[in-house]
Amino acid sequence: MKKFKTESKKLLDLMINSIYTNKEIFLRELISNASDAVDKLYFKSLTDTSVAISKDDLSINVAFDKDARTITVSDTGLGMTKDELETNLGTIAHSGSLDFKTENADQQGEDVDIIGQFGVGFYSAFMVAKHVKVVSRAYGSDEAYQWESDGIEGYTVTACEKASHGTDVILTLKDNTEEDHYDLFLDEHELKALIKRYSNYVRYPIKMECSVTRQKPKPEDAGDDWKPEYETVQEIQTINSMIPIWKRHKSEVTDEEYNEFYKSDFHDFSDPLRTITVHAEGTLSYDALMFIPSHAPFDLYSKDYKKGLALYSSNVLIMEKCEELLPDYYNFVRGVVDSQDLTLNISRETLQHNSQLHAIANKLEKKIRSELVKMRDNERETYEKFFENFGRGLKYGIYSSYGMDRDKLADLLLFYSAKQEKMITLDEYLEAAPEDQKAIYYAAGDTTDRLVQTPIVKSVLAKGYDVLLCTEDVDEFCMTSMHEYGYNEEGKNGKELKNIAGGDLGLETEDEKSAAESITKDNEALFTTMKEALGDKVLRVAVSARLTDAPACIVAEGPISLEMERVLAMGPGGDQVKADRVLEINANHDIFKTLQKAQEEGNTEKIKQYTTILYDQSLLVEGLPIEDPAAYAEAVCSLMK
C-alpha cells in the first residue's frame, strides 16, 4: 500500500470530515468530476482530428446495488493512466481539472466548461463510503488500472480490465449508525432527487436505470371482460435537463416555458407576475433568471422565511438560497444566478471572496428596480397588484435603513390619495399639489374609509391640499424615516412629510392663529378646568385653528404620534409608550358655547362631564380605544334623560 502524499493524516481527515457540511453532496462532486473528464475528451476531439468522438457518445451513468451496498458513477470521458491516478488521487488537493483549465485557458470556449478547481471533491466520497474503487482507462490506451482506498492511510493501484475508455467510481457505503442512515442513498428516488437538485444542468446526460410501470399489451384472444395488466420494468432514463433555461437566449424561450420552470422549480401554483433575465459578459460574466411572484408566500413576513437566489457555478448548484444576492426589501424575488467566474470556497458550498458576489448583487438590484419602474409607469394595474403584495417590504426597507435607502425605494411607493381617490406615487402627489404647498401631508390609521371621515383630514382637504391615507403598520415609521421627499431646482431641500395629526401644520392664516390665541387666552379658566378633568391624559386643552365642523379632535405633539402609539401597543412593552396628546376644541361649534355658559354659571361638574365625553369621542373617531367604555356610555345616556 502506498501512503497518501500529504504532510500527515490530519489533512485527509480534514478533507473527509470538515470541509463539507452536507453528506449528500458527495454525488454532486463525483458527477462534477465525471463531467470534467467528459469535457476534457470533448475538448481533445475539437483540437485533435485523430480523436473520433461525437458529443452524442459522451455521458455520465449512475447505478446502485442494494445488496452489495454500492453506488457507481461512470463516465465515458478521457480516463486516466496509472501515473495520472497516482497524481490526481494519491496527492490530496491536486486538481487535474485545474491543471487542464490553466494549460488550455486560451483555447476553451463555450463548448467546454471545466468545473473542478481544488482536487478535494473526490474525497467527499469517504463521507459516505468505507471503501472507494476507481477503475479508469485512458482514451487511446489498451491498459486499465484501478485505484482503491479505505480513506484512512493510503491506497493501492493495480492493473485491471475495462472494456472502454472512461472512469468508474465505485463506493461501498458505510454501515448504518444511530445518527446516520447510509441506506438512504441506495434508493432510486433519492438518487434521482439528488441529481436533479445539484446536477440538473450538467451539460452531459446523466443516465440511470429506473423502474418504470407500464401496461402490458392486450392479448389478441382477450375477451370483453379483459382488464389491463401492468408490469414493472427497468429502463435507462436521462435524469438531468442539461441545458439550463437561463442560458438560453430570451428570444428562444416562450413565456410558457419560463412560467413552467418557475412553477416547477419554486413550487408555486401561479404564473409569475414578471420574468427578469440578465446575461452579462465582461470582467464578471454571469446569467440570471429572476421572477416576481404574483402573490406573496404565506410566510413572507415570518422569521422563518429565508430570502435568496439559487447560486450556480458552471451549471452546478452551490447554494440553494444565497442571501447576499438580494437586499431584504427585494426578498420576494426568486430565481437563479449562474457564473463560472466566482471564487468558490474549497467545499464549493460557500464563496471565498465576496467582492464578486457583491458586484453581481448590485447589478441585480439595479435590474430589479429598473423592471419595477417600467411596470409602475407602463403597467399600472399590474404594478398596483405587485405593490399590494410586496409594498410593505419596500416601506420596511426605508425604515430599517433609517432612511438611507429612500433614494432607491421612495419613488416606488404607492399611497391612497384622499383627494384623487386612488393609489398614487409621491411624485404624482407633488405634481398635483398647489405651487404654494410647503409639505406632503399624510394621515395614519387602520382604514381609508375611516381616515377620510376624520375631522383633521377633512380640514386639510378643505384647505385645498391632498392627504395620503396610510393604513399599514409600517407606514408612519417609513414616512418618519424618509423625513422629506422631492427636490427643488438645485437638487436639494425636498418637501417635508407631515402627519396632519401632529403639531402645527402651518396651514392656518395669521388671522386664524391670532384668533385662536385670543380665544384661548380669554377662556383660560375654562381650559384649566377641562385640563383638570382629563388630568395627565392630555398635555393641554387649546382652541383649534384647523377644525371646520367637528367639535373637537385629538392631536399629538412630539416624536410619538397617535398611530405610532397604537402600533407599538401591539408589541411587548408597547403599552408603556404614549404620545403627548392635546385636546383641540372648535371655538366655532355650539358645544364650545355650551362649555362657556357652564363656566359662567360655575357648573364645574358639567364642564368635566362634557370634557370627558369630547375626549372619548375624539379617541373613537381616531380609531383609538377609550379607557372606560362603560363610563362613557353612562355619561352619554345621562345627557339623554
Buried (B, 14 or more C-beta within 10 A) or exposed (E): EEEBEBEEEEBBEBBBEEBBEEBBBBBBBBBBBBBBBBBBBBBBBBEEEEBEBEEEEBBBBBBBEEEEBBBBBBBBBBBBBBEBBBBBBBEBBBBBBBBBBEEBEEEBEEEBBBBBBBBBBBBBBBBBBBBBBBBBBBBEBEEBBBBBBBBEEBBEBEEBEBEEBBBBBBBBBBEEEEEEEBEBBBEBEBBBEBBBBBBBBBBBBBBBBBEEEEEEEEEEEEEEEEEEEEEEEEEEBEBBBBEBBBBBEEEEBEEEEBBEBBBEBBEBEEBBBBBBBBBBEEEBEBBBBBBBBBBBBEEBEEEEEEBBBBBBBBBBBBBEEBBBBBBEBBBBBBBBBBBBBBEBBBBBBBBEEEEBBEBBBEBBBEBBBEBBEEBBEEBEEBBBBBBEBBBBBBBBBBBBBEBEBBEBBBBBBBBBBBBEEEBBBBEBBBEEBEEEBBBBBBBBBBEBEBBBEBBBBBBBBEBEBBBBBBBBBBBBBBBBBBEBBBEEEEEEEBBBBBBBBBBEBEBBEEEEEEBBEEBBEEBEEBBEBBBEBBEEBBBBBBBBBBBBEBBBBBBBBEEBBBBBBBBBBEEEEEEEEBBBBBBBBBBBBEBBEBBBEBBEEEBEEBBBBBBBBBBBBBBBBBBBEBEEEEEBEEBEEEEEE
